[in-house]
Amino acid sequence: MDGMSEGMAIEIKGPKDDPDSLPGDSVDVTIHVDWIRYLGLSIANIGVSWHIPNEGCPAMPWAYDFDFSDGSSLVVALGEFNNAMPKYLPDALLVFFDVVAATEYKIPANVASPCD
């Protein structure tokens, strides 16, 4: 978040890059069961979903749809789970491994899903 601007940026590093050089905190997902199928795959395409978070703010990315070399995909979006339901929250991240769940997720500043 930058004032009223709510968005998400990504930086892609290669396997030989130092993970400590990334801004922010790293989270090791390699042992989590949902991430295992993506390890070692190449990213084939990245789709970006934009929104205007507040009046007077520029368009900002709120979700990224990652397509992988084996045809699988996942979506990373701004939000959190609240009472087992995804809800928009600009300073937290949701990861959708299910395309149906990602397609159903909507935020107040955009009527499109992160997969549109």
Buried (B, 14 or more C-beta within 10 A) or exposed (E): EEEEBBBBEEEEEEEEEEEEEEEEEEEEEEEEEEBEEBEEBEEEEEBEBBBBBEEEBEEBBBBBBBBBEEEBBBBBBBBBEEEEEBEBBBEEEBBBBEBEEBBEBBBEBBEEBBBE
